[in-house]
Amino acid sequence: MAMSQALPSARAPARWQDFVQLLKPRVMSLVVFTGLTGLVCAGHPINPVLAAIAILCIAVGAGASASLNMWYDADIDAKMRRTRSRPVPAGRVQGADALALGVVLSLFSVMLMGMALNWLAAGLLAFTIIFYAVVYTIWLKRWTAQNIVIGGLAGALPPVIGWAAATGTVPLNAWLLCAIIFMWTPPHFWALSLYTSEDYEKAGVPMMPLVAGAASTRRQILVYSLLFVPVCLLPAVTGLGGAPYLAVAALGGAIFILLAARLSRSHAGESREQRNDDGLYDVRAGAKDARNLFAFSILYLTLLFATLLGEHLMGVQTLELLR
């Protein structure tokens, strides 16, 4: 079992900023955003204080998962350019402290969600934390190239949790929001892995380009993209989204598929040259098609959920094409 005990002890007392970094605030912001979208799209009146508590619990639960992930993955994080400056591998926070923070925040978020909202939402939150920290981090990530595909469920559940917090139920449309994020995850992360594969190779993480090769990964990204975009159109069929959403999903989806097709015809991921930087976007010429899809995938998902959120907040008439 890979833990951080082998890493050097913290050289100086940790700052509060280091503990904030343990919570992966950028990832947390996306989780909060999708969770809030699920809560609002549920269309059920909810006390603003309770709504705020629900979003707080989702945020804290996401931070707890991240802290547990950084505790367990400190050994491989230390080997990767993108993650070596994180608090635990950099020696600014002790692994035991990251573990303790993750456990305490997990218990706090789940118990508060259950007592303030309902135990269905609390149970889904607990499942999400356990799935990410145990199933994905401890098992899948180091064992199979399908780690991102299966593990993506953890990142896809926040809108379902938000919906459950508002209504105490999880209908089809709640799971449709989950499906959008779930299907988005493989092309998003495999595009990233095509130009950061040297990091994963050093760390011994079996990402798809290392196991199946760059060409196979590019083809799989295209296949997943062709499956992903129709899923994004479904909210207009089920009465969840309106005409603005359908326009954003269709136009953005066409661009997504175009970028995936260009990537499939490229040679991204085949160069073994090291990158000269630690950034995610300053890449060599051969990897630009992978970088472009990775960057647009973030924009597309954000626009999808922002449009749904805006429609429901403004009372835009939704579509139901099957009616």
Secondary structure by P-SEA (a helix, b strand, c coil): cccccccccccccccaaaaaaaaaaaaaaaaaaaaaaaaaaccccccaaaaaaaaaaaaaaaaaaaaaaaaaaaaaaaacccccccccccccccaaaaaaaaaaaaaaaaaaaaacccaaaaaaaaaaaaaaaccccccccccccccccccccccccaaaaaaaaacccccaaaaaaaaaaaaacaaaaaaaaaaaaaaaaaaccccccccccaaaaaaaaaaaaaaaaaaaacccccccccaaaaaaaaaaaaaaaaaaaaaaacccccccccccccccccccccaaaaaaaaaaaaaaaaaaaaaaaaaaaaccccccccc
